Amino acid sequence: MGMVQEFKDFAVKGNVIDLAVGVIIGGAFGKIVSSLVDDVIMPPIGLALGGVNFKTLAITLKEASADGKTAAVLLKYGNFLQVTFDFVILALVIFMMVKAINNMKKAEAAAPPPPPAGPTNEEKLLMEIRDALKK
């Protein structure tokens, strides 16, 4: 029973849950970036280059057999370019997010601490009693 309890303690710790949430959100964010690249950025670039669809760009290393038993061997450099654009944009967005978070942390650290609060009415009354007892 001890191992099960240890696993529960490990799995319920905040760091593990935070990591799981981060991975899930990161996966969803990756899909958003892929859609941005595939559906928004690459079509105009392909159009500017004469209607090229980057995902279909490939070099045929070996033709398919005439009887269809053997598939063609392709070097799919277009898909590689697409994935590289995905990565560059994702890395740029993450860089900008980390930079913004670091700037916020620096601004918090540079902000002067709030002035100490004055004595409460109760504290003032206690000080008056203290002073009266001293006399």
Contacts in CASP RR format, 6 or more apart in sequence:
PFRMAT RR
TARGET T0000
AUTHOR 0000-0000-0000
METHOD contacts of the structure
MODEL  1
MGMVQEFKDFAVKGNVIDLAVGVIIGGAFGKIVSSLVDDVIMPPIGLALG
GVNFKTLAITLKEASADGKTAAVLLKYGNFLQVTFDFVILALVIFMMVKA
INNMKKAEAAAPPPPPAGPTNEEKLLMEIRDALKK
10 16 0 8 1.000
29 90 0 8 1.000
30 86 0 8 1.000
30 90 0 8 1.000
33 86 0 8 1.000
33 89 0 8 1.000
33 90 0 8 1.000
33 93 0 8 1.000
34 86 0 8 1.000
36 89 0 8 1.000
37 82 0 8 1.000
37 85 0 8 1.000
37 86 0 8 1.000
37 89 0 8 1.000
38 82 0 8 1.000
41 85 0 8 1.000
41 89 0 8 1.000
42 54 0 8 1.000
42 82 0 8 1.000
42 85 0 8 1.000
45 54 0 8 1.000
46 52 0 8 1.000
46 53 0 8 1.000
46 54 0 8 1.000
54 78 0 8 1.000
54 79 0 8 1.000
54 81 0 8 1.000
54 82 0 8 1.000
55 78 0 8 1.000
55 79 0 8 1.000
55 82 0 8 1.000
56 78 0 8 1.000
57 76 0 8 1.000
57 77 0 8 1.000
57 78 0 8 1.000
57 79 0 8 1.000
57 81 0 8 1.000
58 74 0 8 1.000
58 75 0 8 1.000
58 76 0 8 1.000
58 77 0 8 1.000
58 78 0 8 1.000
58 79 0 8 1.000
59 74 0 8 1.000
59 75 0 8 1.000
59 77 0 8 1.000
60 72 0 8 1.000
60 73 0 8 1.000
60 74 0 8 1.000
60 75 0 8 1.000
61 73 0 8 1.000
61 74 0 8 1.000
61 75 0 8 1.000
62 72 0 8 1.000
62 73 0 8 1.000
63 72 0 8 1.000
64 70 0 8 1.000
64 71 0 8 1.000
64 72 0 8 1.000
119 127 0 8 1.000
END
